[in-house]
Amino acid sequence: MTRWVVTGAGGMLGRDILALLHREREQAHGLARADLDVTDPTAVRDVFRRLRPEVVVNCAAWTAVDDAESHENRALAVNRNGPANLAEACAASGARLFQLSTDYVFGGTAREPYREDAVPDPRTTYGRTMLAGEQAVLGRLPRTGYVVRTAWLYGGQGPNFVRTMIRLERERHGVDVVDDQHGQPTWTVDVATQIVALMRSDPEPGVYHATSSGQTTWCGLAREVFRLLGADPERVRAVASGALDRPAPRPAYSVLGHARWASAGIAPIPDWRLSLRSAFPALVDRP
């Protein structure tokens, strides 16, 4: 039995990772923000002395993309300093660290999926601070550090785009959704499964991309949600990103490649439509 610690365990992904570990009877401790402030190095060291983790999964992050533009220091404290503190503690104890990251580390101008070794080019404060967290982990843990980039997450444990579309289908005749941003809708349960499988495969350290296979736009995703609800997908109207006035630009293309999973003997996450259909009953039943 492996001793796990999941930080940011109050979030959507952290809760699904913790649930999976408990189902598999692992010795897993979930620490929400109230339990551990990852920006406090003393608190991090105290947790390591008390729980003696062998594997740490860091889901703690400042994910408010627009707010980060006006609160860069606070975002940097969570997204860079937090991973650095965890990496220092892992280096001292010999624990492995799985650091969650994002497609926003790329500029979004590519025309083919970003490889795991593609050169990052973040265009937002959120992306820059998350990249700094990646670098903090890989620099301090060259043999036991892992970066798992994911994107467009949805799940049953918190607010997200898919659940919003389910609600709006009931409340409105039509909705406007951007159709010029391309990405990979990804179920948090799939990401949790990939992380646990990755740890057990004794893989090479470095970067892995945990997103669904295939690609679509936000409009395409919304129309698929309506279709699964038995509603007319044409009630979702396609609009351009310029119709939305947001402080942080969204990447036009943030599709991630999955070639590195083969080196770990693990299949990539299935096509986004398959996962959405699998997840849908739990998403619809949630209040």
Secondary structure, 3 states (H helix, E strand, C coil): CCEEEEECCCCHHHHHHHHHHHHCCCEEEEECCCCCCCCCHHHHHHHHHHHCCCEEEECCCCCCHHHHCCCHHHHHHHHHHHHHHHHHHHHHHCCEEEEEEEHHHCCCCCCCCECCCCCCCCCCHHHHHHHHHHHHHHHHCCCCEEEEEECCEECCCCCCHHHHHHHHHHHCCCEEEECCCEECCEEHHHHHHHHHHHHHCCCCCEEEECCEECCEEHHHHHHHHHHHCCCCHHHEEEECHHHCCCCCCCCCECCECCHHHHHHCCCCEEEHHHHHHHHHHHHHHCC
